[in-house]
């Protein structure tokens, strides 16, 4: 009998067959779901920023703004500004007034200028300045806008200032709900007088004994952070070291979304290159197109978020004053 020889099985896969190791269909779907969830989360966080019902959340956002301002000063080898609760109270009063009366200016409808709020809070200044912003939604955007404006930048990096106070309030601006941000700077008279007293002591050693026992030795009065009362009217101060981990996420939703998308995009590209093993063939194109569509979707969602969620901050001309 003639027996046909069995053909050896070809264990090699078809050249057109492509079995990704990393970007499998379930991974792509999970990544797409994560991208959409991050987009929606950014919108929710932006809503939280506008709904500043909690004094603690508002204080966290203000603390992040202070940290960003001090970062810019540190880059220029300038000393950091210290948060003064009296300045915070003055900034809060100004922010609340703008929010309640729907105006955006250094001068109120009644004619009160910036210095009115310093005096009302009891801040006796030698130098003082004020920056304003409205349509606040992301701390980094506001800080970058202030630094891009010559007058606002001059306040932030001014060597004459030693203290800062920042506050926010929600109100209506041009028919839309908006967040008002007030940034106040100052150097108290006691600090200047103290410096002069120190110079006098150095120049007149005989007066040193009297000066050491004097109450005017050069140190500005330090006020302890105020706790929130039951009505939520008191000022809350949060130091840099005590900013919670979620504070920067809440204060910078746009920046967080941007970097999250950057990381996801880089991971997608890395997985794609590892899957194709650095050799691009025709059967890889379909898979590459899926990755490309996902990257394009992320870019489109970020543009939509920037347009829908994050308004461009509006600034008022920065002001400063010295005695």
C-alpha positions in Angstrom: 0.0 0.0 0.0 1.1 3.5 -0.9 0.9 5.7 2.1 1.0 9.5 1.7 3.5 11.2 3.8 1.9 13.5 6.4 3.0 17.1 5.9 4.8 18.5 8.8 2.8 21.0 10.8 3.9 24.6 10.5 4.1 25.9 14.0 5.0 29.4 12.8 2.2 31.9 13.0 1.1 33.7 10.0 3.1 36.8 9.2 0.0 38.9 9.4 -0.8 37.6 12.9 -0.1 40.1 15.7 -0.6 39.3 19.3 0.2 42.4 21.5 1.7 41.7 24.9 0.8 45.0 26.5 -1.8 46.9 24.5 -4.4 44.1 24.4 -8.0 45.1 23.8 -9.0 44.9 27.4 -6.0 47.2 28.3 -7.0 49.7 25.7 -10.6 49.8 26.9 -9.5 50.2 30.5 -7.1 53.0 29.5 -9.9 54.7 27.6 -12.1 54.5 30.6 -9.4 56.0 32.8 -8.9 58.9 30.4 -12.6 59.7 30.5 -12.8 59.3 34.3 -9.9 61.8 34.7 -11.7 64.2 32.4 -14.8 64.0 34.5 -12.9 64.2 37.7 -11.2 67.5 36.5 -14.7 68.9 36.0 -15.8 67.8 39.5 -12.7 69.3 41.1 -13.2 72.6 39.3 -16.7 72.6 40.6 -15.3 72.0 44.1 -13.0 75.0 43.7 -16.0 77.2 42.9 -18.0 75.8 45.8 -15.7 77.0 48.5 -18.2 76.3 51.3 -15.5 74.8 53.5 -13.1 77.3 55.1 -10.5 74.5 55.2 -10.6 73.8 51.5 -10.4 77.6 50.8 -7.4 77.8 53.1 -5.7 74.9 51.4 -6.1 76.6 48.0 -4.7 79.8 49.4 -1.8 77.9 50.9 -0.9 76.5 47.5 -1.0 80.0 46.0 1.4 81.2 48.7 3.7 78.2 48.0 3.7 79.0 44.2 4.5 82.7 44.9 7.4 81.7 47.2 8.7 79.2 44.6 9.0 82.1 42.1 10.8 84.2 44.7 13.1 81.4 45.6 14.1 81.0 42.0 15.2 84.6 42.0 17.2 84.1 45.3 14.6 86.2 47.2 13.5 85.5 50.8 10.1 83.7 51.2 7.1 85.6 52.3 5.5 84.7 55.6 1.7 84.4 55.9 0.3 87.0 58.2 -3.3 86.2 59.4 -4.1 90.0 59.5 -3.2 90.2 55.8 -5.3 87.1 55.1 -8.3 88.7 56.9 -7.8 91.9 54.8 -7.6 89.8 51.6 -10.7 87.9 52.6 -12.7 91.1 53.3 -11.7 92.5 49.9 -12.6 89.2 48.1 -15.9 88.9 49.9 -16.8 92.5 49.0 -16.1 92.0 45.3 -18.0 88.7 45.3 -21.0 90.2 47.1 -21.2 93.3 44.9 -20.1 91.7 41.6 -17.3 94.1 40.8 -13.7 93.5 39.9 -11.4 96.5 40.7 -9.0 97.8 43.3 -11.6 100.4 44.1 -15.0 99.4 45.4 -18.3 101.0 44.1 -18.3 103.1 47.3 -14.9 104.5 46.4 -12.8 102.4 48.9 -9.3 101.7 47.5 -7.0 98.8 48.4 -5.6 100.5 51.5 -9.0 100.7 53.1 -8.9 96.9 53.6 -5.5 97.0 55.2 -6.6 99.6 57.7 -9.9 97.9 58.4 -8.1 94.7 59.3 -5.6 96.6 61.5 -2.5 96.0 59.4 -0.2 99.0 60.0 2.1 98.8 56.9 5.2 100.6 55.8 4.9 99.0 52.3 1.9 97.3 50.9 0.6 95.9 47.6 -2.3 94.1 46.1 -2.9 91.7 43.2 -6.4 90.6 42.0 -7.7 87.9 39.7 -11.1 86.6 38.7 -12.2 83.4 36.9 -9.9 81.5 39.2 -10.0 77.7 38.5 -6.4 76.6 38.6 -3.7 78.0 41.0 -0.9 77.5 38.4 -2.8 79.4 35.8 -3.4 82.3 38.1 0.2 82.4 39.3 1.5 82.2 35.7 -0.8 85.0 34.7 0.4 87.2 37.6 4.0 86.5 36.8 3.4 87.3 33.1 2.1 90.8 34.0 4.8 93.3 34.8 2.9 95.1 37.6 1.7 91.9 39.3 5.1 90.3 39.0 6.7 93.4 40.6 4.5 92.8 43.6 5.3 89.1 43.9 9.1 89.6 43.6 9.4 92.9 45.5 12.1 92.8 48.1 10.3 95.4 50.2 7.6 92.9 51.2 8.1 90.3 53.9 4.5 89.1 54.5 1.6 87.9 52.4 -2.1 87.0 52.7 -4.3 85.4 50.1 -8.0 84.7 50.1 -10.7 83.6 47.6 -14.5 84.1 47.4 -17.2 83.0 45.0 -19.6 85.4 43.4 -21.0 86.6 40.1 -18.9 88.3 37.5 -20.5 89.4 34.2 -23.5 87.2 34.7 -21.5 84.0 35.5 -20.4 82.4 38.7 -16.7 83.0 39.3 -14.0 82.8 41.9 -12.3 86.0 43.0 -8.7 85.8 44.3 -7.0 88.5 46.3 -3.2 88.5 47.0 -2.0 91.1 49.5 1.6 91.9 50.4 3.1 94.0 53.2 5.9 95.0 55.5 4.7 96.1 58.9 5.9 99.4 60.4 7.0 97.5 63.5 9.5 95.6 61.3 11.0 98.8 59.9 11.1 100.5 63.3 12.7 97.4 64.8 15.4 97.5 62.1 16.1 101.1 62.8 16.3 100.4 66.5 18.8 97.6 65.9 21.0 100.0 63.9 20.8 102.5 66.7 21.9 99.9 69.2 24.9 99.0 67.0 25.9 102.6 66.6 25.3 103.5 70.2 26.6 100.7 72.5 25.7 102.7 75.7 22.0 102.5 74.7 22.1 98.7 74.2 21.1 97.9 77.8 18.0 100.1 77.5 17.2 98.8 74.0 17.4 95.2 75.2 14.7 95.8 77.8 12.6 97.8 75.4 9.5 96.2 73.7 10.6 97.7 70.4 13.5 95.3 69.6 12.8 94.8 65.9 10.6 91.7 65.8 7.2 92.0 64.2 4.3 90.7 66.2 3.6 87.1 65.4 -0.1 86.1 65.4 -0.9 82.5 65.8 -3.2 80.9 63.1 -6.9 81.3 64.0 -9.2 78.3 64.1 -12.6 78.2 62.5 -15.5 79.0 64.7 -19.0 77.5 64.4 -20.0 80.2 61.9 -17.0 79.7 59.8 -16.1 83.4 60.0 -12.6 83.1 61.4 -9.5 83.0 59.3 -7.8 79.6 58.7 -4.0 79.6 58.1 -2.4 76.4 56.7 1.4 76.3 56.6 3.3 74.8 53.7 4.3 71.7 55.6 0.7 71.0 56.5 -0.8 71.2 53.0 -2.5 67.8 52.5 -1.5 65.6 49.6 -4.8 66.3 47.9 -4.4 70.0 48.3 -2.3 70.5 45.1 -4.8 68.3 43.1 -7.7 70.4 44.2 -5.9 73.7 43.7 -4.5 72.7 40.3 -7.0 70.5 38.5 -5.9 71.6 35.0 -2.3 71.0 35.8 -3.0 67.6 37.3 -5.1 66.6 34.3 -2.3 67.7 31.9 0.4 65.7 33.6 -1.9 62.7 34.1 -2.5 62.7 30.3 1.2 63.1 29.6 2.0 60.1 31.7 -0.7 57.9 30.1 0.4 59.1 26.6 4.0 58.1 27.3 3.0 54.7 28.7 0.9 54.1 25.6 3.8 55.0 23.2 6.2 52.8 25.3 3.8 49.8 25.2 3.3 50.2 21.5 7.0 50.2 20.7 7.5 47.2 23.0 4.7 45.3 21.3 6.0 45.9 17.7 9.5 45.3 18.9 10.8 48.3 17.1 9.9 46.8 13.7 6.9 48.4 12.0 5.0 46.1 9.6 1.7 46.4 7.8 0.0 44.2 10.4 1.1 46.6 13.1 -0.6 49.6 11.6 -4.1 48.7 12.8 -2.9 48.4 16.3 -0.9 51.6 16.0 -4.1 53.4 14.7 -6.0 52.4 17.8 -3.2 53.8 20.0 -3.2 56.9 17.9 -7.0 57.3 18.3 -6.6 57.0 22.0 -3.9 59.7 22.1 -5.9 62.0 19.9 -9.0 61.5 22.2 -6.9 62.5 25.2 -5.7 65.7 23.4 -9.3 66.5 22.4 -10.6 66.0 25.9 -8.0 68.2 27.3 -8.9 71.0 24.9 -12.5 70.6 25.8 -11.7 70.6 29.5 -9.7 73.8 29.0 -12.6 75.4 27.2 -15.5 74.1 29.3 -14.0 73.8 32.9 -11.0 76.1 33.1 -11.7 79.8 32.3 -8.8 82.1 31.5 -8.0 84.2 34.6 -8.6 87.9 34.3 -6.3 90.3 36.1 -6.7 93.9 37.5 -3.7 96.2 37.4 -1.4 95.4 40.3 -1.1 98.2 42.9 1.6 99.0 45.5 2.0 101.7 48.1 4.8 102.8 50.5 5.1 105.3 53.3 
